[in-house]
Amino acid sequence: MRPGFLAIWAGLFINAPVMRNERQERAGGSGARRTAARARSLGAAAAPGENAAATAEALGHLDNVLGYVLRRAQVAVFNDFRRTFAGYDLRPTQYAVLSILAEHPGMRQGDVSAALGIKRTNFVAVLDELERRGLARRKAVPADRRSRALFLTPEGEKLAAEVRRLQDEHEVRLAALLPEGERNRLIDLLRQLTQGIGASADED
């Protein structure tokens, strides 16, 4: 995963609505139960293709709104990520920070937050949590006392290697849902879209 797409990937999961969706899932039960309830309310026991068609019909023009379709894909990928990393208590943004520091130890704090498109104030909270868990540490930069270089601890390096293998499996699983060769094309298109709009730090 190239750094440019890592920023896009991590940024998808920063916004508060995703976290609200996660809390709603915990409060309202599993996705399977909610799907079954919706089906019963429609009096349907439809095949998957019929469900997809019914959903598209209900959404109307939203089914062709780029932002909305991206949002639905975001939630689906996020849920798969949570299942994959369930045993590690690790959020996507935390994984992204671990990944960058594993490949680029000593990066300055501001450079990491900028690369991921995370506001510095929000990034501090992410880093504080990684430090609390003994996975990362800050170190003063001799040439600039106001800056902090970031490193993984030995425990952080071990975890980063473990979860990287999980992420690779997660990536293969997602790629298998697309026609052959389309994963790389999709990544390029998303990168073009982000660069065209002008990526910026996450909003509060």
N, CA, C and O of each residue as an XYZ file, in Angstrom:
816
protein
N       0.856     -1.189      0.000
C       0.000      0.000      0.000
C       0.893      1.240      0.000
O       1.675      1.460      0.924
N       0.760      2.037     -1.045
C       1.631      3.204     -1.131
C       1.172      4.285     -0.164
O      -0.013      4.372      0.156
N       2.135      5.137      0.316
C       1.764      6.160      1.302
C       0.595      7.032      0.875
O      -0.244      7.390      1.701
N       0.530      7.381     -0.418
C      -0.556      8.238     -0.864
C      -1.914      7.620     -0.609
O      -2.831      8.297     -0.142
N      -2.053      6.316     -0.918
C      -3.342      5.684     -0.687
C      -3.569      5.399      0.788
O      -4.712      5.374      1.246
N      -2.486      5.182      1.540
C      -2.641      4.984      2.980
C      -3.322      6.193      3.601
O      -4.152      6.052      4.499
N      -2.970      7.386      3.121
C      -3.609      8.601      3.627
C      -5.094      8.610      3.289
O      -5.922      8.961      4.130
N      -5.436      8.223      2.054
C      -6.845      8.165      1.665
C      -7.572      7.139      2.511
O      -8.656      7.400      3.033
N      -6.964      5.967      2.641
C      -7.564      4.856      3.376
C      -7.809      5.222      4.830
O      -8.901      5.007      5.355
N      -6.792      5.776      5.479
C      -6.946      6.151      6.888
C      -7.966      7.266      7.042
O      -8.773      7.253      7.971
N      -7.928      8.241      6.123
C      -8.839      9.373      6.224
C     -10.296      8.976      6.125
O     -11.161      9.672      6.654
N     -10.586      7.864      5.454
C     -11.965      7.423      5.328
C     -12.602      7.120      6.681
O     -13.823      7.178      6.827
N     -11.763      6.796      7.673
C     -12.301      6.303      8.925
C     -12.180      7.289     10.071
O     -12.415      6.922     11.222
N     -11.821      8.521      9.787
C     -11.608      9.488     10.843
C     -12.894     10.198     11.230
O     -13.091     10.536     12.398
N     -13.775     10.427     10.256
C     -14.944     11.259     10.497
C     -15.886     10.679     11.533
O     -16.073      9.464     11.614
N     -16.475     11.559     12.322
C     -17.344     11.138     13.422
C     -18.527     10.286     12.985
O     -18.892      9.372     13.725
N     -19.164     10.527     11.813
C     -20.318      9.702     11.458
C     -20.013      8.219     11.450
O     -20.894      7.414     11.754
N     -18.782      7.827     11.110
C     -18.439      6.410     11.106
C     -18.484      5.873     12.514
O     -18.995      4.778     12.749
N     -17.945      6.645     13.472
C     -17.954      6.205     14.846
C     -19.385      6.133     15.381
O     -19.711      5.242     16.164
N     -20.237      7.072     14.960
C     -21.628      7.014     15.366
C     -22.286      5.757     14.829
O     -23.087      5.124     15.516
N     -21.938      5.390     13.573
C     -22.484      4.181     12.977
C     -22.067      2.958     13.784
O     -22.870      2.053     14.005
N     -20.792      2.931     14.229
C     -20.306      1.812     15.016
C     -21.059      1.715     16.331
O     -21.441      0.618     16.741
N     -21.284      2.855     17.009
C     -22.009      2.834     18.265
C     -23.450      2.382     18.058
O     -24.012      1.660     18.883
N     -24.043      2.819     16.939
C     -25.414      2.411     16.654
C     -25.498      0.909     16.419
O     -26.475      0.269     16.808
N     -24.462      0.342     15.776
C     -24.453     -1.096     15.546
C     -24.413     -1.850     16.857
O     -25.135     -2.830     17.039
N     -23.553     -1.386     17.791
C     -23.459     -2.060     19.076
C     -24.789     -1.966     19.826
O     -25.218     -2.924     20.469
N     -25.442     -0.788     19.736
C     -26.695     -0.598     20.455
C     -27.837     -1.360     19.800
O     -28.726     -1.868     20.485
N     -27.813     -1.438     18.479
C     -28.958     -2.017     17.776
C     -28.790     -3.462     17.385
O     -29.699     -4.016     16.767
N     -27.667     -4.123     17.711
C     -27.482     -5.520     17.368
C     -26.738     -5.671     16.068
O     -26.318     -4.684     15.464
N     -26.574     -6.897     15.637
C     -25.752     -7.207     14.475
C     -26.398     -6.731     13.199
O     -27.610     -6.525     13.138
N     -25.564     -6.555     12.157
C     -26.083     -6.159     10.852
C     -27.034     -7.201     10.299
O     -27.999     -6.869      9.611
N     -26.758     -8.474     10.603
C     -27.619     -9.539     10.096
C     -29.020     -9.416     10.663
O     -30.001     -9.586      9.938
N     -29.126     -9.116     11.982
C     -30.454     -8.979     12.582
C     -31.201     -7.792     11.997
O     -32.402     -7.869     11.735
N     -30.466     -6.669     11.789
C     -31.137     -5.498     11.229
C     -31.597     -5.760      9.802
O     -32.685     -5.340      9.408
N     -30.758     -6.463      9.020
C     -31.127     -6.774      7.641
C     -32.363     -7.656      7.612
O     -33.274     -7.441      6.813
N     -32.387     -8.669      8.508
C     -33.542     -9.561      8.561
C     -34.797     -8.792      8.948
O     -35.871     -9.027      8.395
N     -34.659     -7.866      9.905
C     -35.815     -7.081     10.339
C     -36.353     -6.235      9.202
O     -37.566     -6.136      9.015
N     -35.449     -5.622      8.436
C     -35.901     -4.810      7.297
C     -36.617     -5.680      6.277
O     -37.635     -5.282      5.711
N     -36.067     -6.889      6.044
C     -36.687     -7.793      5.069
C     -38.091     -8.178      5.518
O     -39.028     -8.197      4.719
N     -38.227     -8.487      6.822
C     -39.551     -8.857      7.324
C     -40.535     -7.707      7.199
O     -41.707     -7.910      6.883
N     -40.039     -6.471      7.455
C     -40.935     -5.319      7.382
C     -41.432     -5.088      5.966
O     -42.489     -4.491      5.762
N     -40.668     -5.563      4.987
C     -41.085     -5.433      3.590
C     -41.852     -6.668      3.123
O     -42.334     -6.735      1.993
N     -41.952     -7.659      4.042
C     -42.631     -8.894      3.675
C     -41.853     -9.658      2.638
O     -42.445    -10.314      1.782
N     -40.503     -9.587      2.696
C     -39.696    -10.163      1.626
C     -38.809    -11.262      2.154
O     -38.335    -11.221      3.289
N     -38.594    -12.260      1.289
C     -37.574    -13.277      1.512
C     -36.838    -13.380      0.189
O     -36.761    -14.449     -0.417
N     -36.304    -12.262     -0.243
C     -35.787    -12.141     -1.598
C     -34.378    -12.683     -1.710
O     -33.647    -12.762     -0.723
N     -34.006    -13.054     -2.917
C     -32.640    -13.470     -3.219
C     -31.740    -12.253     -3.167
O     -32.223    -11.126     -3.280
N     -30.400    -12.461     -2.992
C     -29.469    -11.325     -2.896
C     -29.599    -10.331     -4.039
O     -29.571     -9.123     -3.804
N     -29.739    -10.807     -5.268
C     -29.862     -9.909     -6.396
C     -31.111     -9.057     -6.324
O     -31.111     -7.881     -6.689
N     -32.193     -9.690     -5.835
C     -33.445     -8.952     -5.694
C     -33.332     -7.890     -4.604
O     -33.862     -6.788     -4.744
N     -32.629     -8.234     -3.503
C     -32.410     -7.256     -2.429
C     -31.642     -6.048     -2.943
O     -31.975     -4.905     -2.628
N     -30.604     -6.314     -3.741
C     -29.800     -5.224     -4.287
C     -30.644     -4.333     -5.186
O     -30.532     -3.108     -5.146
N     -31.489     -4.959     -5.995
C     -32.343     -4.184     -6.896
C     -33.344     -3.351     -6.098
O     -33.605     -2.192     -6.423
N     -33.908     -3.970     -5.031
C     -34.872     -3.247     -4.213
C     -34.214     -2.070     -3.509
O     -34.797     -0.991     -3.399
N     -32.984     -2.294     -3.031
C     -32.249     -1.215     -2.370
C     -31.996     -0.073     -3.337
O     -32.203      1.092     -2.996
N     -31.547     -0.403     -4.543
C     -31.279      0.629     -5.541
C     -32.539      1.412     -5.879
O     -32.504      2.633     -6.036
N     -33.647      0.697     -5.987
C     -34.906      1.374     -6.308
C     -35.309      2.309     -5.177
O     -35.768      3.424     -5.425
N     -35.137      1.858     -3.931
C     -35.513      2.684     -2.784
C     -34.634      3.930     -2.687
O     -35.110      4.999     -2.305
N     -33.364      3.795     -3.031
C     -32.446      4.926     -2.928
C     -32.680      5.966     -4.013
O     -32.367      7.142     -3.826
N     -33.221      5.546     -5.134
C     -33.431      6.495     -6.216
C     -32.114      7.069     -6.715
O     -31.169      6.323     -6.968
N     -32.044      8.404     -6.861
C     -30.846      9.014     -7.436
C     -29.622      8.847     -6.543
O     -28.496      8.942     -7.031
N     -29.814      8.597     -5.226
C     -28.674      8.424     -4.321
C     -27.779      7.265     -4.741
O     -26.575      7.275     -4.487
N     -28.381      6.259     -5.389
C     -27.602      5.091     -5.796
C     -26.554      5.437     -6.840
O     -25.665      4.632     -7.119
N     -26.649      6.636     -7.423
C     -25.657      7.082     -8.403
C     -24.944      8.356     -7.964
O     -24.316      9.030     -8.781
N     -25.039      8.686     -6.691
C     -24.313      9.831     -6.142
C     -22.959      9.338     -5.644
O     -22.889      8.494     -4.750
N     -21.892      9.864     -6.220
C     -20.552      9.370     -5.927
C     -20.235      9.374     -4.438
O     -19.754      8.382     -3.891
N     -20.513     10.510     -3.784
C     -20.202     10.613     -2.364
C     -20.947      9.588     -1.531
O     -20.394      9.030     -0.583
N     -22.216      9.336     -1.887
C     -23.013      8.378     -1.126
C     -22.500      6.957     -1.338
O     -22.405      6.183     -0.385
N     -22.171      6.614     -2.571
C     -21.665      5.267     -2.861
C     -20.314      5.047     -2.169
O     -20.046      3.964     -1.650
N     -19.465      6.084     -2.164
C     -18.197      5.987     -1.446
C     -18.431      5.764      0.039
O     -17.737      4.977      0.681
N     -19.416      6.467      0.569
C     -19.731      6.340      1.989
C     -20.174      4.925      2.341
O     -19.752      4.375      3.358
N     -21.024      4.336      1.503
C     -21.473      2.962      1.754
C     -20.298      1.998      1.673
O     -20.196      1.071      2.476
N     -19.412      2.215      0.704
C     -18.227      1.357      0.583
C     -17.329      1.519      1.797
O     -16.765      0.546      2.297
N     -17.198      2.762      2.272
C     -16.381      3.050      3.451
C     -16.857      2.244      4.652
O     -16.055      1.610      5.337
N     -18.161      2.270      4.905
C     -18.711      1.567      6.055
C     -18.503      0.060      5.914
O     -18.166     -0.615      6.886
N     -18.704     -0.470      4.699
C     -18.528     -1.905      4.468
C     -17.083     -2.331      4.725
O     -16.832     -3.343      5.379
N     -16.132     -1.544      4.201
C     -14.715     -1.877      4.390
C     -14.327     -1.724      5.857
O     -13.570     -2.535      6.391
N     -14.844     -0.686      6.506
C     -14.556     -0.471      7.918
C     -15.031     -1.647      8.768
O     -14.317     -2.101      9.662
N     -16.244     -2.140      8.483
C     -16.765     -3.271      9.239
C     -15.909     -4.513      9.035
O     -15.683     -5.274      9.976
N     -15.431     -4.723      7.806
C     -14.563     -5.861      7.545
C     -13.224     -5.698      8.265
O     -12.653     -6.672      8.756
N     -12.732     -4.467      8.324
C     -11.494     -4.193      9.054
C     -11.671     -4.546     10.531
O     -10.807     -5.192     11.124
N     -12.787     -4.125     11.122
C     -13.021     -4.401     12.541
C     -13.067     -5.895     12.819
O     -12.548     -6.355     13.836
N     -13.688     -6.659     11.917
C     -13.733     -8.101     12.097
C     -12.333     -8.702     12.000
O     -11.972     -9.587     12.777
N     -11.553     -8.216     11.043
C     -10.211     -8.749     10.828
C      -9.299     -8.485     12.024
O      -8.518     -9.349     12.423
N      -9.405     -7.274     12.596
C      -8.497     -6.857     13.670
C      -9.149     -6.944     15.056
O      -8.687     -6.307     16.003
N     -10.218     -7.731     15.168
C     -10.990     -7.766     16.410
C     -10.136     -8.116     17.627
O     -10.390     -7.603     18.716
N      -9.146     -8.961     17.471
C      -8.346     -9.392     18.610
C      -7.243     -8.436     19.016
O      -6.502     -8.711     19.959
N      -7.122     -7.305     18.311
C      -5.999     -6.398     18.560
C      -6.415     -5.039     19.124
O      -5.551     -4.224     19.447
N      -7.703     -4.778     19.248
C      -8.175     -3.487     19.754
C      -7.459     -2.348     19.027
O      -6.859     -1.470     19.648
N      -7.536     -2.385     17.711
C      -6.789     -1.433     16.892
C      -7.723     -0.793     15.877
O      -8.386     -1.490     15.110
N      -7.774      0.534     15.873
C      -8.592      1.249     14.905
C      -7.779      1.529     13.642
O      -6.548      1.516     13.683
N      -8.459      1.783     12.519
C      -7.739      2.018     11.267
C      -6.695      3.125     11.348
O      -5.601      2.976     10.805
N      -7.015      4.240     12.022
C      -6.046      5.332     12.116
C      -4.820      4.908     12.914
O      -3.697      5.282     12.575
N      -5.030      4.134     13.967
C      -3.900      3.637     14.750
C      -3.037      2.703     13.904
O      -1.809      2.755     13.955
N      -3.704      1.846     13.125
C      -2.946      0.968     12.226
C      -2.113      1.783     11.243
O      -0.956      1.454     10.981
N      -2.703      2.842     10.702
C      -1.990      3.674      9.729
C      -0.736      4.292     10.337
O       0.310      4.343      9.690
N      -0.839      4.765     11.586
C       0.324      5.361     12.256
C       1.391      4.302     12.490
O       2.570      4.543     12.231
N       0.991      3.131     12.977
C       1.949      2.042     13.180
C       2.653      1.681     11.880
O       3.862      1.447     11.860
N       1.887      1.639     10.797
C       2.443      1.262      9.498
C       3.490      2.267      9.027
O       4.568      1.885      8.571
N       3.163      3.552      9.140
C       4.099      4.585      8.699
C       5.372      4.552      9.537
O       6.472      4.637      8.992
N       5.234      4.431     10.865
C       6.415      4.451     11.730
C       7.259      3.186     11.572
O       8.471      3.220     11.783
N       6.622      2.071     11.203
C       7.375      0.850     10.953
C       8.259      1.013      9.721
O       9.374      0.493      9.677
N       7.759      1.732      8.726
C       8.513      1.920      7.480
C       9.402      3.157      7.523
O      10.413      3.219      6.825
N       9.029      4.150      8.344
C       9.794      5.402      8.401
C      10.021      5.833      9.844
O       9.493      6.862     10.268
N      10.797      5.066     10.606
C      11.038      5.460     12.005
C      11.743      6.812     12.081
O      12.626      7.115     11.279
N      11.337      7.612     13.055
C      11.975      8.912     13.242
C      11.289     10.051     12.515
O      11.760     11.187     12.578
N      10.182      9.777     11.822
C       9.449     10.871     11.170
C       8.946     11.843     12.221
O       8.585     11.448     13.330
N       8.926     13.111     11.863
C       8.425     14.111     12.804
C       6.913     14.011     12.933
O       6.203     13.644     11.996
N       6.455     14.350     14.121
C       5.042     14.234     14.429
C       4.172     14.994     13.435
O       3.161     14.470     12.968
N       4.555     16.219     13.110
C       3.778     17.014     12.166
C       3.753     16.415     10.771
O       2.758     16.539     10.057
N       4.855     15.760     10.374
C       4.911     15.154      9.042
C       3.991     13.939      8.953
O       3.356     13.713      7.923
N       3.921     13.159     10.028
C       3.034     11.990     10.026
C       1.574     12.425      9.970
O       0.790     11.868      9.202
N       1.206     13.414     10.777
C      -0.186     13.881     10.778
C      -0.555     14.478      9.423
O      -1.676     14.294      8.947
N       0.389     15.198      8.798
C       0.122     15.781      7.484
C      -0.035     14.695      6.424
O      -0.912     14.786      5.566
N       0.814     13.666      6.481
C       0.747     12.585      5.497
C      -0.583     11.856      5.563
O      -1.109     11.421      4.539
N      -1.129     11.720      6.770
C      -2.393     11.009      6.954
C      -3.605     11.930      6.846
O      -4.742     11.459      6.851
N      -3.371     13.236      6.749
C      -4.491     14.165      6.649
C      -5.266     14.281      7.943
O      -6.487     14.432      7.931
N      -4.557     14.212      9.068
C      -5.190     14.311     10.376
C      -4.761     15.613     11.033
O      -3.570     15.921     11.073
N      -5.711     16.378     11.546
C      -5.364     17.604     12.257
C      -4.438     17.271     13.426
O      -4.561     16.224     14.060
N      -3.507     18.193     13.694
C      -2.526     17.918     14.742
C      -3.170     17.642     16.093
O      -2.723     16.766     16.833
N      -4.216     18.388     16.411
C      -4.866     18.179     17.708
C      -5.486     16.784     17.798
O      -5.441     16.145     18.849
N      -6.063     16.318     16.696
C      -6.639     14.979     16.680
C      -5.553     13.907     16.678
O      -5.703     12.842     17.278
N      -4.454     14.218     15.985
C      -3.363     13.253     15.906
C      -2.719     13.041     17.273
O      -2.296     11.930     17.593
N      -2.643     14.087     18.070
C      -2.052     13.965     19.411
C      -2.809     12.924     20.224
O      -2.193     12.139     20.945
N      -4.125     12.906     20.119
C      -4.923     11.927     20.866
C      -4.612     10.505     20.411
O      -4.531      9.591     21.232
N      -4.439     10.318     19.099
C      -4.084      8.994     18.572
C      -2.725      8.565     19.110
O      -2.550      7.432     19.557
N      -1.769      9.484     19.060
C      -0.412      9.179     19.514
C      -0.375      8.936     21.020
O       0.341      8.049     21.486
N      -1.135      9.710     21.779
C      -1.196      9.512     23.230
C      -1.649      8.094     23.559
O      -1.112      7.458     24.466
N      -2.640      7.602     22.818
C      -3.147      6.255     23.063
C      -2.099      5.197     22.726
O      -1.946      4.218     23.457
N      -1.377      5.391     21.620
C      -0.328      4.438     21.257
C       0.795      4.437     22.291
O       1.362      3.392     22.609
N       1.106      5.618     22.808
C       2.125      5.699     23.864
C       1.629      5.033     25.141
O       2.384      4.319     25.800
N       0.380      5.257     25.491
C      -0.178      4.663     26.699
C      -0.099      3.143     26.646
O       0.116      2.481     27.662
N      -0.278      2.600     25.439
C      -0.230      1.145     25.272
C       1.192      0.624     25.098
O       1.398     -0.578     24.928
N       2.173      1.528     25.140
C       3.566      1.106     25.025
C       3.973      0.700     23.622
O       4.877     -0.115     23.441
N       3.295      1.280     22.613
C       3.560      0.901     21.218
C       4.404      1.932     20.476
O       5.070      1.587     19.500
N       4.390      3.187     20.915
C       5.123      4.256     20.237
C       5.715      5.197     21.280
O       5.285      5.220     22.433
N       6.715      5.977     20.851
C       7.312      6.954     21.761
C       7.751      8.178     20.972
O       8.094      8.093     19.793
N       7.731      9.308     21.646
C       8.209     10.556     21.078
C       9.653     10.780     21.542
O      10.053     10.353     22.625
N      10.413     11.455     20.694
C      11.789     11.793     21.048
C      12.092     13.190     20.527
O      11.773     13.505     19.381
N      12.696     14.019     21.345
C      13.016     15.385     20.934
C      13.986     15.369     19.749
O      14.874     14.520     19.667
N      13.796     16.322     18.839
C      14.693     16.480     17.694
C      15.772     17.481     18.086
O      15.452     18.635     18.373
N      17.055     17.072     18.109
C      18.122     17.959     18.576
C      18.156     19.314     17.875
O      18.399     20.339     18.512
N      17.912     19.321     16.558
C      18.001     20.570     15.803
C      16.778     21.462     15.999
O      16.809     22.644     15.656
N      15.705     20.900     16.550
C      14.476     21.664     16.728
C      13.745     21.118     17.953
O      12.996     20.146     17.853
N      13.959     21.729     19.076
C      13.416     21.245     20.338
C      11.887     21.235     20.365
O      11.285     20.531     21.176
N      11.255     22.022     19.474
C       9.795     22.059     19.449
C       9.201     20.876     18.706
O       8.012     20.586     18.840
N      10.028     20.189     17.918
C       9.550     19.049     17.142
C       9.805     17.745     17.895
O      10.684     17.662     18.753
N       9.016     16.735     17.551
C       9.182     15.421     18.136
C       9.273     14.383     17.023
O       8.442     14.338     16.115
N      10.312     13.549     17.122
C      10.439     12.423     16.203
C       9.711     11.233     16.818
O       9.716     11.052     18.035
N       9.090     10.430     15.973
C       8.276      9.322     16.456
C       8.910      7.977     16.119
O       9.433      7.773     15.024
N       8.852      7.082     17.071
C       9.416      5.742     16.903
C       8.457      4.717     17.503
O       7.684      5.025     18.410
N       8.522      3.492     16.979
C       7.816      2.392     17.608
C       8.704      1.793     18.689
O       9.927      1.755     18.552
N       8.090      1.333     19.746
C       8.810      0.564     20.752
C       8.995     -0.858     20.204
O       8.386     -1.203     19.191
N       9.823     -1.688     20.851
C       9.933     -3.087     20.408
C       8.574     -3.782     20.346
O       8.307     -4.566     19.436
N       7.718     -3.485     21.328
C       6.374     -4.069     21.307
C       5.575     -3.538     20.123
O       4.816     -4.278     19.497
N       5.747     -2.258     19.818
C       5.060     -1.675     18.672
C       5.544     -2.269     17.362
O       4.741     -2.504     16.458
N       6.836     -2.516     17.242
C       7.383     -3.124     16.026
C       6.837     -4.534     15.832
O       6.518     -4.946     14.717
N       6.737     -5.266     16.941
C       6.201     -6.627     16.872
C       4.743     -6.610     16.430
O       4.333     -7.394     15.574
N       3.961     -5.702     17.025
C       2.546     -5.604     16.663
C       2.378     -5.165     15.216
O       1.535     -5.701     14.497
N       3.179     -4.189     14.786
C       3.074     -3.697     13.410
C       3.311     -4.819     12.406
O       2.630     -4.893     11.382
N       4.278     -5.696     12.697
C       4.562     -6.815     11.790
C       3.396     -7.807     11.769
O       3.045     -8.336     10.714
N       2.800     -8.056     12.939
C       1.675     -8.996     13.008
C       0.470     -8.475     12.247
O      -0.129     -9.190     11.443
N       0.119     -7.218     12.508
C      -1.097     -6.690     11.887
C      -0.891     -6.393     10.407
O      -1.861     -6.335      9.652
N       0.346     -6.204      9.984
C       0.590     -6.021      8.551
C       0.204     -7.284      7.789
O      -0.336     -7.208      6.685
N       0.481     -8.443      8.380
C       0.083     -9.694      7.737
C      -1.445     -9.801      7.662
O      -1.999    -10.256      6.662
N      -2.106     -9.374      8.730
C      -3.572     -9.372      8.713
C      -4.108     -8.412      7.654
O      -5.064     -8.724      6.944
N      -3.482     -7.242      7.557
C      -3.917     -6.259      6.569
C      -3.738     -6.791      5.152
O      -4.578     -6.547      4.285
N      -2.658     -7.510      4.915
C      -2.442     -8.095      3.590
C      -3.559     -9.083      3.255
O      -4.048     -9.119      2.126
N      -3.963     -9.891      4.255
C      -5.060    -10.831      4.031
C      -6.366    -10.071      3.777
O      -7.149    -10.436      2.901
N      -6.582     -9.022      4.549
C      -7.762     -8.171      4.391
C      -7.802     -7.573      2.983
O      -8.857     -7.522      2.352
N      -6.656     -7.129      2.505
C      -6.568     -6.516      1.176
C      -6.869     -7.525      0.078
O      -7.564     -7.215     -0.890
N      -6.339     -8.737      0.236
C      -6.588     -9.794     -0.751
C      -8.080    -10.122     -0.806
O      -8.648    -10.318     -1.880
N      -8.699    -10.177      0.369
C     -10.129    -10.486      0.435
C     -10.961     -9.418     -0.269
O     -11.904     -9.739     -0.991
N     -10.615     -8.158     -0.061
C     -11.346     -7.083     -0.731
C     -11.112     -7.098     -2.234
O     -12.039     -6.906     -3.021
N      -9.857     -7.329     -2.624
C      -9.519     -7.343     -4.058
C     -10.264     -8.452     -4.781
O     -10.623     -8.302     -5.949
N     -10.501     -9.576     -4.087
C     -11.184    -10.710     -4.709
C     -12.633    -10.383     -5.048
O     -13.251    -11.084     -5.849
N     -13.183     -9.327     -4.450
C     -14.562     -8.926     -4.735
C     -14.667     -8.101     -6.015
O     -15.767     -7.825     -6.493
N     -13.525     -7.711     -6.562
C     -13.490     -6.900     -7.779
C     -12.973     -7.722     -8.950
O     -12.255     -8.700     -8.742
N     -13.323     -7.347    -10.178
C     -12.752     -8.030    -11.340
C     -11.230     -7.923    -11.321
O     -10.669     -6.983    -10.759
N     -10.583     -8.882    -11.933
C      -9.119     -8.920    -11.931
C      -8.531     -7.621    -12.485
O      -8.938     -7.147    -13.546
N      -7.587     -7.064    -11.769
C      -6.912     -5.841    -12.194
C      -7.624     -4.558    -11.805
O      -7.057     -3.473    -11.930
N      -8.872     -4.670    -11.332
C      -9.649     -3.469    -11.031
C      -9.274     -2.833     -9.691
O      -9.546     -1.652     -9.472
N      -8.649     -3.605     -8.792
C      -8.242     -3.029     -7.510
C      -7.289     -1.864     -7.733
O      -7.494     -0.779     -7.189
N      -6.241     -2.084     -8.535
C      -5.263     -1.018     -8.778
C      -5.902      0.162     -9.501
O      -5.561      1.316     -9.240
N      -6.819     -0.128    -10.398
C      -7.512      0.950    -11.111
C      -8.366      1.761    -10.146
O      -8.415      2.988    -10.230
N      -9.041      1.068     -9.228
C      -9.872      1.761     -8.243
C      -9.014      2.661     -7.352
O      -9.390      3.797     -7.064
N      -7.868      2.150     -6.921
C      -6.965      2.952     -6.092
C      -6.513      4.201     -6.840
O      -6.492      5.296     -6.276
N      -6.150      4.033     -8.115
C      -5.716      5.186     -8.910
C      -6.841      6.207     -9.063
O      -6.604      7.412     -8.979
N      -8.058      5.730     -9.287
C      -9.188      6.640     -9.447
C      -9.473      7.394     -8.148
O      -9.734      8.597     -8.171
N      -9.423      6.688     -7.017
C      -9.646      7.353     -5.731
C      -8.559      8.379     -5.452
O      -8.829      9.455     -4.918
N      -7.333      8.039     -5.815
C      -6.236      8.982     -5.603
C      -6.424     10.229     -6.472
O      -6.200     11.351     -6.018
N      -6.839     10.020     -7.729
C      -7.092     11.153     -8.617
C      -8.207     12.037     -8.069
O      -8.120     13.264     -8.111
N      -9.246     11.404     -7.558
C     -10.371     12.161     -7.004
C      -9.921     12.999     -5.813
O     -10.256     14.179     -5.713
N      -9.160     12.381     -4.913
C      -8.689     13.085     -3.723
C      -7.777     14.243     -4.094
O      -7.911     15.347     -3.566
N      -6.853     13.983     -5.003
C      -5.915     15.045     -5.407
C      -6.637     16.143     -6.186
O      -6.287     17.319     -6.080
N      -7.643     15.756     -6.966
C      -8.365     16.736     -7.755
C      -9.170     17.690     -6.884
O      -9.216     18.894     -7.137
N      -9.803     17.136     -5.852
C     -10.579     17.976     -4.939
C      -9.648     18.820     -4.078
O      -9.933     19.979     -3.779
N      -8.532     18.216     -3.688
C      -7.600     18.880     -2.802
C      -7.757     18.327     -1.401
O      -8.579     18.807     -0.620
N      -6.962     17.313     -1.088
C      -7.047     16.684      0.228
C      -6.690     17.687      1.304
O      -5.791     18.510      1.135
N      -7.406     17.608      2.411
C      -7.124     18.477      3.538
C      -7.253     17.684      4.814
O      -7.673     16.527      4.786
N      -6.898     18.291      5.938
C      -6.982     17.594      7.214
C      -8.441     17.288      7.546
O      -9.354     17.980      7.094
N      -8.637     16.256      8.331
C      -9.981     15.873      8.723
C     -10.676     16.993      9.446
O     -10.044     17.805     10.122
N     -11.990     17.031      9.299
C     -12.785     18.077      9.952
C     -13.251     17.604     11.317
O     -13.381     16.403     11.555
N     -13.501     18.542     12.205
C     -14.027     18.181     13.521
C     -15.480     17.716     13.390
O     -16.108     17.365     14.388
